[in-house]
Amino acid sequence: MAQPETAIIKKIMSGLQQEYGDRWCGYKVHGDRYTVNQPDIVGCLDGRALVIEAKQPGEHARPGQLAILRRWRRSGALVVVDASSWEDVQRAIRKDGVNTG
């Protein structure tokens, strides 16, 4: 059975804190009618905006979510789409060239 999205988000948040400590600051966006389509996690890593849309394996971001994520990316943010694990986020951060040392 797939883990709920909330469990995935908790693992990602924990991974970010453990891996980057004070180099990372962010929060989970709590979904309600005012935050429709916003990323699940919004923060900053080494001075760069980082936004993450978490999904259960095999699920994908909706068109409205993708539109907002594209705006984040155009503005220079590191954007991780359809992250189903902490490892997905680590790969995206390394691929983008963020200093992981």
TORPA-4810 file (N, C-alpha, C, O; in nm, 3 decimals):
<nodes>
NODE_1_0.084_-0.119_0.000_0.000_0.000_0.000_0.089_0.125_0.000_0.184_0.134_0.077_M
NODE_2_0.056_0.219_-0.085_0.133_0.343_-0.095_0.116_0.426_0.032_0.009_0.429_0.092_A
NODE_3_0.222_0.494_0.069_0.212_0.581_0.185_0.137_0.708_0.147_0.149_0.755_0.033_Q
NODE_4_0.063_0.764_0.239_-0.010_0.888_0.207_0.086_1.002_0.175_0.201_1.003_0.219_P
NODE_5_0.036_1.096_0.098_0.118_1.211_0.058_0.173_1.284_0.179_0.286_1.333_0.175_E
NODE_6_0.097_1.293_0.287_0.145_1.362_0.407_0.270_1.295_0.463_0.359_1.363_0.512_T
NODE_7_0.278_1.163_0.457_0.396_1.091_0.505_0.516_1.120_0.415_0.628_1.134_0.464_A
NODE_8_0.493_1.128_0.285_0.600_1.161_0.191_0.654_1.301_0.221_0.775_1.322_0.225_I
NODE_9_0.563_1.395_0.244_0.603_1.534_0.273_0.685_1.540_0.402_0.786_1.610_0.408_I
NODE_10_0.642_1.468_0.505_0.717_1.466_0.632_0.858_1.413_0.612_0.953_1.466_0.669_K
NODE_11_0.873_1.308_0.531_1.006_1.252_0.506_1.093_1.351_0.428_1.212_1.363_0.455_K
NODE_12_1.034_1.420_0.333_1.110_1.520_0.255_1.153_1.634_0.347_1.269_1.675_0.343_I
NODE_13_1.062_1.684_0.428_1.096_1.793_0.520_1.206_1.750_0.617_1.299_1.826_0.643_M
NODE_14_1.197_1.630_0.669_1.297_1.578_0.760_1.431_1.564_0.688_1.535_1.599_0.744_S
NODE_15_1.430_1.513_0.567_1.552_1.498_0.489_1.620_1.632_0.463_1.741_1.644_0.475_G
NODE_16_1.541_1.732_0.427_1.596_1.865_0.403_1.664_1.920_0.528_1.773_1.975_0.521_L
NODE_17_1.598_1.905_0.642_1.654_1.956_0.767_1.780_1.881_0.806_1.879_1.941_0.846_Q
NODE_18_1.777_1.748_0.794_1.894_1.668_0.832_2.013_1.694_0.739_2.127_1.705_0.784_Q
NODE_19_1.986_1.702_0.609_2.093_1.718_0.511_2.152_1.859_0.510_2.273_1.877_0.498_E
NODE_20_2.064_1.960_0.522_2.109_2.098_0.501_2.105_2.187_0.625_2.162_2.296_0.622_Y
NODE_21_2.041_2.146_0.731_2.038_2.223_0.855_1.996_2.367_0.832_1.891_2.393_0.774_G
NODE_22_2.079_2.462_0.878_2.047_2.605_0.867_2.055_2.659_0.725_2.015_2.772_0.699_D
NODE_23_2.106_2.579_0.633_2.111_2.622_0.492_1.973_2.611_0.428_1.952_2.660_0.318_R
NODE_24_1.880_2.547_0.497_1.743_2.526_0.449_1.645_2.590_0.546_1.659_2.577_0.667_W
NODE_25_1.546_2.658_0.491_1.435_2.710_0.570_1.310_2.699_0.484_1.311_2.742_0.369_C
NODE_26_1.204_2.642_0.537_1.083_2.629_0.458_0.968_2.575_0.540_0.981_2.552_0.661_G
NODE_27_0.857_2.555_0.474_0.736_2.509_0.541_0.647_2.431_0.446_0.659_2.439_0.324_Y
NODE_28_0.558_2.355_0.507_0.457_2.281_0.433_0.338_2.374_0.413_0.290_2.436_0.508_K
NODE_29_0.291_2.384_0.290_0.172_2.464_0.261_0.050_2.378_0.292_0.031_2.273_0.231_V
NODE_30_-0.031_2.424_0.385_-0.150_2.347_0.422_-0.262_2.379_0.323_-0.297_2.495_0.302_H
NODE_31_-0.315_2.275_0.264_-0.416_2.291_0.160_-0.551_2.335_0.213_-0.605_2.277_0.307_G
NODE_32_-0.604_2.438_0.153_-0.741_2.482_0.177_-0.787_2.560_0.054_-0.716_2.564_-0.046_D
NODE_33_-0.901_2.621_0.062_-0.953_2.690_-0.057_-0.869_2.811_-0.098_-0.881_2.858_-0.211_R
NODE_34_-0.784_2.861_-0.009_-0.700_2.976_-0.041_-0.564_2.936_-0.100_-0.493_3.021_-0.154_Y
NODE_35_-0.529_2.810_-0.091_-0.398_2.765_-0.138_-0.409_2.660_-0.250_-0.316_2.582_-0.271_T
NODE_36_-0.519_2.659_-0.319_-0.539_2.563_-0.428_-0.424_2.575_-0.530_-0.388_2.686_-0.570_V
NODE_37_-0.370_2.463_-0.569_-0.263_2.451_-0.669_-0.126_2.498_-0.624_-0.031_2.490_-0.701_N
NODE_38_-0.113_2.546_-0.500_0.019_2.587_-0.451_0.104_2.463_-0.422_0.049_2.357_-0.391_Q
NODE_39_0.237_2.475_-0.433_0.324_2.361_-0.404_0.308_2.314_-0.260_0.266_2.390_-0.173_P
NODE_40_0.341_2.188_-0.236_0.329_2.132_-0.101_0.432_2.189_-0.005_0.405_2.207_0.113_D
NODE_41_0.552_2.217_-0.057_0.661_2.267_0.026_0.719_2.391_-0.042_0.746_2.390_-0.163_I
NODE_42_0.739_2.497_0.036_0.799_2.620_-0.014_0.911_2.658_0.081_0.893_2.658_0.202_V
NODE_43_1.027_2.690_0.025_1.137_2.728_0.111_1.253_2.787_0.034_1.241_2.827_-0.082_G
NODE_44_1.367_2.791_0.102_1.489_2.848_0.046_1.606_2.758_0.086_1.619_2.721_0.203_C
NODE_45_1.690_2.724_-0.011_1.809_2.644_0.013_1.929_2.718_-0.044_1.936_2.745_-0.164_L
NODE_46_2.022_2.751_0.042_2.142_2.824_0.000_2.108_2.950_-0.079_2.174_2.981_-0.179_D
NODE_47_2.008_3.022_-0.036_1.973_3.149_-0.099_1.888_3.137_-0.224_1.865_3.236_-0.294_G
NODE_48_1.842_3.019_-0.254_1.761_2.997_-0.374_1.626_2.938_-0.335_1.618_2.847_-0.253_R
NODE_49_1.521_2.991_-0.395_1.387_2.938_-0.368_1.381_2.792_-0.410_1.434_2.755_-0.515_A
NODE_50_1.316_2.711_-0.329_1.295_2.569_-0.357_1.149_2.538_-0.332_1.098_2.560_-0.221_L
NODE_51_1.080_2.487_-0.434_0.940_2.448_-0.417_0.925_2.303_-0.463_0.988_2.260_-0.560_V
NODE_52_0.841_2.230_-0.390_0.828_2.087_-0.414_0.680_2.050_-0.419_0.602_2.087_-0.330_I
NODE_53_0.642_1.977_-0.521_0.508_1.919_-0.531_0.523_1.769_-0.509_0.579_1.699_-0.594_E
NODE_54_0.473_1.720_-0.398_0.483_1.579_-0.365_0.361_1.504_-0.418_0.250_1.556_-0.421_A
NODE_55_0.385_1.381_-0.460_0.278_1.294_-0.509_0.309_1.151_-0.471_0.425_1.113_-0.454_K
NODE_56_0.206_1.072_-0.457_0.227_0.929_-0.440_0.283_0.874_-0.570_0.256_0.929_-0.677_Q
NODE_57_0.361_0.765_-0.563_0.417_0.707_-0.684_0.309_0.682_-0.790_0.202_0.629_-0.761_P
NODE_58_0.340_0.723_-0.912_0.246_0.705_-1.023_0.146_0.818_-1.041_0.079_0.824_-1.144_G
NODE_59_0.136_0.907_-0.943_0.046_1.022_-0.956_0.124_1.141_-1.010_0.247_1.148_-0.998_E
NODE_60_0.051_1.235_-1.071_0.116_1.350_-1.133_0.044_1.479_-1.097_-0.075_1.479_-1.066_H
NODE_61_0.118_1.589_-1.102_0.063_1.721_-1.073_-0.050_1.754_-1.171_-0.045_1.718_-1.288_A
NODE_62_-0.150_1.822_-1.120_-0.264_1.865_-1.202_-0.223_1.986_-1.287_-0.125_2.053_-1.256_R
NODE_63_-0.298_2.015_-1.393_-0.265_2.130_-1.479_-0.251_2.262_-1.404_-0.159_2.339_-1.433_P
NODE_64_-0.337_2.289_-1.309_-0.327_2.413_-1.231_-0.200_2.417_-1.148_-0.137_2.523_-1.134_G
NODE_65_-0.161_2.303_-1.092_-0.037_2.296_-1.015_0.083_2.319_-1.107_0.176_2.392_-1.072_Q
NODE_66_0.081_2.256_-1.224_0.191_2.272_-1.320_0.207_2.417_-1.364_0.319_2.465_-1.382_L
NODE_67_0.096_2.487_-1.381_0.102_2.628_-1.423_0.175_2.712_-1.317_0.258_2.796_-1.352_A
NODE_68_0.144_2.689_-1.191_0.210_2.765_-1.084_0.357_2.724_-1.072_0.443_2.809_-1.050_I
NODE_69_0.386_2.596_-1.086_0.525_2.551_-1.079_0.608_2.609_-1.193_0.725_2.640_-1.174_L
NODE_70_0.548_2.624_-1.311_0.620_2.688_-1.423_0.655_2.832_-1.389_0.763_2.879_-1.424_R
NODE_71_0.565_2.904_-1.322_0.594_3.042_-1.281_0.711_3.045_-1.184_0.799_3.131_-1.195_R
NODE_72_0.713_2.953_-1.089_0.825_2.945_-0.995_0.954_2.921_-1.072_1.055_2.987_-1.046_W
NODE_73_0.952_2.826_-1.166_1.073_2.793_-1.241_1.121_2.912_-1.324_1.241_2.939_-1.328_R
NODE_74_1.029_2.982_-1.390_1.066_3.099_-1.469_1.131_3.208_-1.383_1.215_3.284_-1.431_R
NODE_75_1.093_3.214_-1.257_1.149_3.316_-1.169_1.284_3.275_-1.110_1.346_3.351_-1.036_S
NODE_76_1.331_3.154_-1.143_1.462_3.110_-1.098_1.462_3.009_-0.985_1.568_2.970_-0.937_G
NODE_77_1.345_2.968_-0.940_1.338_2.871_-0.831_1.379_2.732_-0.878_1.364_2.698_-0.995_A
NODE_78_1.429_2.654_-0.786_1.450_2.512_-0.807_1.315_2.446_-0.781_1.261_2.457_-0.671_L
NODE_79_1.261_2.379_-0.880_1.127_2.321_-0.871_1.138_2.169_-0.882_1.200_2.117_-0.974_V
NODE_80_1.077_2.099_-0.787_1.072_1.953_-0.791_0.926_1.912_-0.806_0.842_1.943_-0.721_V
NODE_81_0.897_1.843_-0.916_0.760_1.804_-0.948_0.744_1.653_-0.928_0.833_1.576_-0.961_V
NODE_82_0.631_1.613_-0.872_0.596_1.472_-0.853_0.698_1.397_-0.767_0.732_1.283_-0.797_D
NODE_83_0.746_1.461_-0.662_0.840_1.395_-0.571_0.766_1.293_-0.486_0.673_1.328_-0.412_A
NODE_84_0.805_1.168_-0.497_0.739_1.064_-0.417_0.831_1.010_-0.308_0.796_0.915_-0.238_S
NODE_85_0.950_1.073_-0.294_1.043_1.031_-0.189_1.148_1.140_-0.166_1.164_1.232_-0.247_S
NODE_86_1.218_1.128_-0.054_1.329_1.217_-0.026_1.437_1.200_-0.132_1.502_1.297_-0.170_W
NODE_87_1.456_1.078_-0.180_1.557_1.051_-0.283_1.526_1.126_-0.412_1.618_1.173_-0.480_E
NODE_88_1.398_1.139_-0.448_1.360_1.217_-0.567_1.407_1.362_-0.552_1.457_1.421_-0.647_D
NODE_89_1.390_1.417_-0.434_1.429_1.556_-0.408_1.582_1.569_-0.412_1.635_1.663_-0.471_V
NODE_90_1.651_1.475_-0.351_1.798_1.477_-0.353_1.850_1.476_-0.497_1.940_1.553_-0.531_Q
NODE_91_1.794_1.389_-0.580_1.838_1.381_-0.720_1.816_1.514_-0.792_1.903_1.560_-0.866_R
NODE_92_1.701_1.575_-0.771_1.669_1.702_-0.838_1.764_1.812_-0.792_1.808_1.893_-0.873_A
NODE_93_1.794_1.817_-0.664_1.884_1.919_-0.611_2.023_1.900_-0.670_2.086_1.997_-0.713_I
NODE_94_2.072_1.778_-0.672_2.206_1.751_-0.727_2.211_1.779_-0.877_2.308_1.835_-0.927_R
NODE_95_2.106_1.741_-0.947_2.101_1.764_-1.093_2.106_1.912_-1.125_2.167_1.954_-1.224_K
NODE_96_2.042_1.992_-1.041_2.035_2.136_-1.064_2.164_2.208_-1.028_2.180_2.326_-1.059_D
NODE_97_2.254_2.138_-0.962_2.383_2.197_-0.931_2.388_2.276_-0.802_2.481_2.353_-0.782_G
NODE_98_2.289_2.259_-0.715_2.294_2.327_-0.585_2.410_2.268_-0.508_2.431_2.146_-0.511_V
NODE_99_2.486_2.352_-0.440_2.601_2.306_-0.362_2.554_2.215_-0.250_2.488_2.261_-0.157_N
NODE_100_2.587_2.088_-0.259_2.543_1.993_-0.157_2.653_1.961_-0.057_2.637_1.873_0.027_T
NODE_101_2.765_2.034_-0.065_2.878_2.008_0.027_2.866_2.083_0.156_2.953_2.070_0.243_G
</nodes>
